[in-house]
Amino acid sequence: MKRTTLITLKTLTWIACLSVAGRLVWGMVTNDLGPDPSAAIAFATGKATIWLLAISLAITPLRRLSPRLNWLIKFRRLFGLFAFFYATLHMLTYVALYSGFSVAAMESDIAKRRFITMGVAAYLLLVPLALTSTTWAIRKLGGKNWNRLHKLVYAAAICGVIHYWWQVKTGVITPLTITLVLAVLLLARPVTAWLQRRKARAAVTA
Ligand code: HEM
């Protein structure tokens, strides 16, 4: 891929990823976040986190399907870090706007409300991934260990989806789309790995 195309695509990715935060800031400035601004911020940042995680998870299976898509790897870290950025904003929304910085309220929520417990678990799983996202950390850990550690992203996505289901009201099925997307992505990984191995074997035989 040409350098100019890559730079253009990266710029567009940054704009798209930042647009969620931009819309929220604009909504705050113009006082246009609806009747419950805290919920509007929690919903937007929560959804951005889970969808960005799904996009970053889609990159490996897509690359395995076609070598022409190898360039996508240049975007995986960006999507993963934006997912962490929104997860952090989401967590801070809870700490500041839902709990009013009260440690006692947070402790009680984590102990008593299972959807909060699951959200915290999802967030904690993302922390080591963000901390080891630098080239320096990859070199220090070694590729194999780094890959093993970064499988935690699947656990984080699963916890995120459970957290999503547990916070919606009974009968609401809005988390269905992201659940199906993540299920396909989780299955795609072993399937595309198998297809890749089969292709390699066929090439050797030929
Ligand atoms: C410290 C960790 C977390 C806490 C305390 C937390 C808390 C919350 C709260 C309070 C809500 C809004 C519930 C309501 O007002 O009814 C929410 C919604 C949500 N959270 Fe989290 N969360 C956390 C981590 C995460 C993570 C890591 C993800 C994604 C992987 C996530 C995804 C979502 C989604 C998708 C929604 C619902 C959005 C919607 O209904 O439109 N959360 N969370």
Residues whose N, C-alpha, C, O or C-beta is under 5 A from the ligand:
A	BS01	HEM	A39 A42 F43 G46 K47 T49 I50 A87 M91 Y94 I116 G119 V120 A122 Y123 A156 G160 Y164 Q167
